[in-house]
Amino acid sequence: MSERISKYEKFKMQNPFLQFFKFIFLNIKIMNVVAKGHGGTRDEDYIKK
């Protein structure tokens, strides 16, 4: 049996404005990680030192 979704949860999922802001927020978080250089990338300067 699956759990029932409350009216508030349903409202949150179906509200396009909330979805849009969540999408933008996640994009900004991802961009920050990529811009700062995450663990998978190596700095050229770091290797030379």
CNS distance restraints for C-alpha pairs under 8 A (distance, minus, plus):
assign (resid   5 and name CA) (resid   9 and name CA) 6.18 0.50 0.50
assign (resid   5 and name CA) (resid  10 and name CA) 6.42 0.50 0.50
assign (resid   6 and name CA) (resid  10 and name CA) 6.25 0.50 0.50
assign (resid   7 and name CA) (resid  11 and name CA) 6.07 0.50 0.50
assign (resid   8 and name CA) (resid  12 and name CA) 6.21 0.50 0.50
assign (resid   9 and name CA) (resid  13 and name CA) 6.27 0.50 0.50
assign (resid  10 and name CA) (resid  14 and name CA) 6.13 0.50 0.50
assign (resid  11 and name CA) (resid  15 and name CA) 5.90 0.50 0.50
assign (resid  12 and name CA) (resid  18 and name CA) 6.78 0.50 0.50
assign (resid  12 and name CA) (resid  19 and name CA) 7.89 0.50 0.50
assign (resid  13 and name CA) (resid  18 and name CA) 7.90 0.50 0.50
assign (resid  13 and name CA) (resid  19 and name CA) 7.09 0.50 0.50
assign (resid  14 and name CA) (resid  19 and name CA) 7.79 0.50 0.50
assign (resid  15 and name CA) (resid  19 and name CA) 6.35 0.50 0.50
assign (resid  16 and name CA) (resid  20 and name CA) 6.03 0.50 0.50
assign (resid  17 and name CA) (resid  21 and name CA) 6.35 0.50 0.50
assign (resid  18 and name CA) (resid  22 and name CA) 6.13 0.50 0.50
assign (resid  19 and name CA) (resid  23 and name CA) 6.11 0.50 0.50
assign (resid  20 and name CA) (resid  24 and name CA) 6.26 0.50 0.50
assign (resid  21 and name CA) (resid  25 and name CA) 6.02 0.50 0.50
assign (resid  22 and name CA) (resid  26 and name CA) 6.17 0.50 0.50
assign (resid  23 and name CA) (resid  27 and name CA) 6.21 0.50 0.50
assign (resid  24 and name CA) (resid  28 and name CA) 6.24 0.50 0.50
assign (resid  25 and name CA) (resid  29 and name CA) 6.33 0.50 0.50
assign (resid  26 and name CA) (resid  30 and name CA) 6.21 0.50 0.50
assign (resid  27 and name CA) (resid  31 and name CA) 6.07 0.50 0.50
assign (resid  28 and name CA) (resid  32 and name CA) 6.15 0.50 0.50
assign (resid  29 and name CA) (resid  33 and name CA) 6.49 0.50 0.50
assign (resid  30 and name CA) (resid  34 and name CA) 6.29 0.50 0.50
assign (resid  31 and name CA) (resid  35 and name CA) 5.85 0.50 0.50
assign (resid  32 and name CA) (resid  36 and name CA) 6.05 0.50 0.50
assign (resid  33 and name CA) (resid  37 and name CA) 6.24 0.50 0.50
assign (resid  33 and name CA) (resid  38 and name CA) 5.75 0.50 0.50
assign (resid  34 and name CA) (resid  38 and name CA) 5.99 0.50 0.50
assign (resid  37 and name CA) (resid  41 and name CA) 5.98 0.50 0.50
assign (resid  37 and name CA) (resid  42 and name CA) 7.71 0.50 0.50
assign (resid  42 and name CA) (resid  46 and name CA) 7.35 0.50 0.50
assign (resid  42 and name CA) (resid  47 and name CA) 7.57 0.50 0.50
assign (resid  43 and name CA) (resid  47 and name CA) 6.56 0.50 0.50
assign (resid  44 and name CA) (resid  48 and name CA) 6.59 0.50 0.50
assign (resid  45 and name CA) (resid  49 and name CA) 6.55 0.50 0.50
